[in-house]
Amino acid sequence: MNATRTIVLLSIVGLLVCGAPALGQSPEDLMAVRGAFADALNAHDLDAVVSFLADDFVFDWVGMPTLIVGPAQFRASLEGQYMHSPDWHTDEGRVFATDNVVVVEHAAMGTQTGPLAELPDLEPQGNPWAWYHVDIYEFEGDKIKRLTSYGDTAGVYMSMGVMPVPEMPDFVPSIAVPAHEPTGLSPLEANAEHVRRWNSHDAASMAKIYHADCTVFAGPLGMELDRVAMTAMNEVFFSAFPDVELEIVRTIDLGNGWVLTELLWQATHQGTFFGIPPMGYATENRGVWLVHYTADGLVREGAFYYDNLTLMTQMTTPEWPLDGIWVSTVPTPLGNLVMTTTYVAQDAARTMYSGSLEEINAMPLLAEIYPDADPTPKWAGGHAVKVGRHQYEATYLGYSVKIVDSEIGRTTEFVGLFTVKAYFQLTGPDQLSGHGTGSYYLAAQDANRDGFPDEGEEPVVCVPWEWTGRRLTTMPGCVPTPMP
């Protein structure tokens, strides 16, 4: 009964949070709103800028360590940009709209005459800069709900004179570039084939999918490459990262042969990359392709963007270790649940960890699901697997029990069990954040009493989990108070 009531309450909360669906806008309407938003940005009219944003707006500036959440934070970030470059403006490029999404390829430009928030002690250099990037606007009605920007921060710093310009290779391929060969595929099919060939690390096969007159804008380099230079560029990547793999995160058909693809890059730095010698560190980066395919399935023109600063940082710095004791806080409506987790590596490569957990205080939800159980559950432990740089996938298993007094003495009775499927990442050397779901089962759903939910059983309650954690490190002591 209590579990059923919890499910109903959670469903009602979900309806209240989600609310009624917003009315959709036509692609033309969305492009007009986005154009007015750009005008407000160029006018440095912050009141007008934030008026276009939904209350729960999120700015995902790829390459930055954290999301910018809410209109107020976005306004503050723009204030900083307008301060360091009072002539900040955008230079419009290609614009596409479909469903509730607008995609814009353009550049933000300016002259750095004021201090950078991230480098406040550095004297302004007074140099012009340009940030070439792709923006993906996601709308809810006529409000911008999410903005994702892919671009290279390192290039901006180099233009400003803050970072040195790396060694540039000659974009001359080591192979004879073969002629193009039509694929006969639709744009979406050709795009999937494009990614497949890239993941095969076959530069000649890649060259065949480039039209004879193909041009590709390399966002991180700020320059356009023809099919010969692109073949050489691919060889640079394959040589420096021989195990590189691209994973498609999202594909958007923009119409008229244009396709946008958000990608996740994972690779180990094993060869020289733009003058940076290999140190064998794992890298993970997010990028985007914006490509136009011909009617016979060839790349006619396009662009790619990713953050070189992220890549350069990962290539030259070791990863933070997960090993150790972590204190995590899980926010709940009745306050934070505090728990400790100790991670121990199970292999030399440090890709698999065991974790022992202990709750410091009780989670209120458990009293609803298991009203007869003791307040503090017993955790069997956790199992974490590394899935990317500083990123882990984990499963935790726990039990609710109660102490029963009987004629034969005090015994422990099994009441229920629960699992947490989690994904977390280290956001600093001593910080992490995670999210996942908690699945809660009744004792009867483990009929064979092997300590796991029986196959095919569905949880009576499934709730989201989010948490942040801090590593236990050396802490200062106190000064004893003299006794009277």
C-alpha positions, -999 to +999 in steps of 0.1 A: +000+000+000+028+024+009+047+016-022+016+022-043+011+055-026+047+065-034+043+057-070+011+078-073+028+107-055+058+105-078+035+105-109+016+136-097+049+154-090+061+145-125+029+160-140+032+191-120+069+196-130+063+189-167+031+209-170+012+212-203+031+209-235+041+241-251+027+250-285+051+243-314+065+270-336+072+268-374+108+267-385+104+302-399+091+314-365+120+298-347+145+314-371+129+348-366+132+344-328+168+332-330+176+362-353+161+386-328+181+369-300+213+375-321+204+411-326+200+415-288+234+399-283+251+422-308+234+452-291+247+441-257+211+444-245+211+419-216+175+425-206+164+416-241+188+386-243+174+369-212+138+376-223+142+350-250+153+323-224+131+297-206+132+298-168+150+264-169+174+274-197+207+256-200+238+267-218+261+238-227+293+255-238+312+224-249+347+225-235+337+244-203+338+223-171+303+231-160+269+240-175+255+275-173+221+271-158+193+297-158+190+332-174+209+349-145+240+328-150+239+333-187+236+370-183+266+370-160+287+350-185+279+376-212+287+405-189+322+390-186+326+387-224+314+422-230+338+435-204+369+419-219+358+427-255+335+458-256+332+453-294+319+417-290+296+408-319+285+378-340+292+372-377+263+353-391+268+321-412+246+293-423+213+289-405+190+259-405+157+251-387+137+219-382+111+209-357+120+227-325+157+231-333+177+259-350+213+253-360+236+283-367+272+282-380+290+315-373+317+333-354+318+355-323+344+382-327+359+411-307+391+427-295+403+419-260+409+451-242+397+441-208+407+414-183+397+378-188+376+364-159+396+331-160+430+349-161+424+381-141+461+389-135+470+388-172+474+422-188+450+427-218+469+422-251+445+443-272+444+416-300+414+408-322+400+373-319+373+351-335+355+321-321+343+299-349+315+276-337+282+259-342+252+267-320+223+243-315+192+260-302+164+239-287+131+256-282+101+251-260+074+272-277+090+305-285+116+303-256+151+289-259+153+260-235+188+248-243+218+262-262+247+239-271+279+256-285+307+237-302+339+256-307+376+258-299+387+279-270+424+274-276+421+292-309+406+322-292+434+323-266+460+320-294+444+349-312+445+370-280+481+362-275+474+343-243+486+309-256+514+301-281+505+289-315+514+252-319+535+237-347+514+233-378+520+202-400+521+203-438+488+191-449+503+168-476+490+132-474+514+102-475+491+084-500+480+090-535+445+104-530+420+083-549+392+097-570+358+100-554+333+071-556+296+079-553+280+059-526+244+061-539+232+066-503+208+091-488+222+119-467+215+101-434+229+068-447+259+086-462+265+103-429+265+069-411+289+056-437+311+087-432+315+079-395+320+042-402+349+050-426+365+074-401+364+048-374+381+023-398+411+047-399+414+042-436+424+075-451+420+063-487+385+051-480+377+084-464+390+103-494+366+084-517+336+098-500+348+134-505+335+150-537+362+162-562+353+198-553+348+191-516+357+219-491+356+214-453+361+242-428+383+231-399+369+251-370+398+246-346+422+257-373+400+285-386+408+275-422+392+257-451+406+224-464+401+207-498+398+169-501+437+165-504+443+185-472+414+168-455+430+134-463+463+146-447+444+160-417+428+126-412+462+109-413+474+133-386+445+122-363+450+085-371+487+087-364+484+105-332+454+085-319+456+051-335+427+038-313+404+067-319+367+060-320+338+083-328+305+076-312+274+092-327+255+111-299+228+127-320+220+132-357+198+159-370+185+159-406+185+196-416+171+190-450+184+196-485+213+172-480+225+189-448+231+167-417+244+177-383+261+150-361+271+154-325+300+131-317+319+118-287+357+112-292+376+086-272+413+079-279+448+074-264+475+099-274+502+077-289+517+100-316+528+136-321+498+159-326+505+194-337+539+194-321+527+178-288+547+145-281+527+115-269+525+108-232+500+079-235+471+097-217+435+089-225+414+117-241+377+122-245+362+151-263+329+162-278+326+175-314+302+182-342+301+177-380+279+198-402+280+182-436+262+186-470+258+154-490+252+153-527+224+134-544+249+105-550+260+104-513+293+123-513+306+151-490+303+183-510+310+208-482+310+209-445+327+218-412+339+202-380+343+217-346+357+206-313+376+222-284+414+219-288+420+233-253+402+203-238+422+179-260+455+196-253+449+196-216+440+159-216+471+150-237+495+166-213+480+158-178+474+125-161+439+115-150+427+120-114+426+087-095+393+074-082+409+054-054+400+066-019+372+076+004+345+098-009+317+116+011+286+121-011+255+141-006+222+132-022+196+160-021+161+150-010+130+170-002+137+164+035+174+173+034+206+157+022+213+120+025+250+117+034+270+085+026+305+074+023+320+052-005+355+037-006+368+028-040+396+002-046+410-006-080+406-042-090+431-042-120+464-027-128+450-005-155+425+010-130+395+004-152+375-016-127+367-007-090+350-022-061+332+002-037+320-002-001+292+021+009+277+033+042+248+056+048+253+082+076+217+091+078+185+074+065+168+081+032+131+091+039+118+072+008+129+039+023+104+044+052+076+046+026+086+015+007+098-006+037+078+008+067+088-021+090+126-020+082+153-005+103+160+031+093+196+026+080+200+000+051+228-024+046+249-019+015+265-050-002+288-027-021+293-012-055+310-021-088+324+007-110+338+005-145+357+033-163+339+042-195+358+074-204+383+099-191+373+106-155+339+089-163+325+058-147+294+035-148+285+018-116+260-005-099+253-005-062+233-031-043+217-027-009+192-043+015+165-033+040+162-056+070+146-056+104+156-072+137+130-097+150+129-110+186+116-146+189+117-175+212+150-187+196+166-153+200+171-122+179+172-127+142+175-105+111+146-106+086+150-097+050+125-069+040+136-057+006+165-049-017+174-021-040+199-013-068+213+020-080+224+023-116+248+052-117+269+073-140+295+097-125+325+117-134+354+133-116+349+171-120+382+179-102+410+160-084+388+157-053+353+162-066+327+142-085+291+144-096+267+117-106+233+107-116+213+075-120+182+057-109+173+037-078+152+005-083+134-008-052+121-043-048+101-062-022+115-093-004+091-115-023+108-104-056+138-124-045+120-157-042+152-178-044+169-157-017+201-153-036+204-116-028+194-103-062+161-094-078+146-124-096+149-123-134+120-104-150+109-086-118+101-049-121+109-025-092+079-013-072+094+021-073+120+037-096+134+071-086+161+094-099+193+098-080+217+128-083+246+135-060+279+153-056+310+140-037+342+151-022+373+131-016+384+127+020+418+144+021+441+158+049+421+182+070+433+208+095+431+201+132+417+224+158+433+242+187+423+226+220+403+248+243+421+252+276+404+235+306+393+259+333 
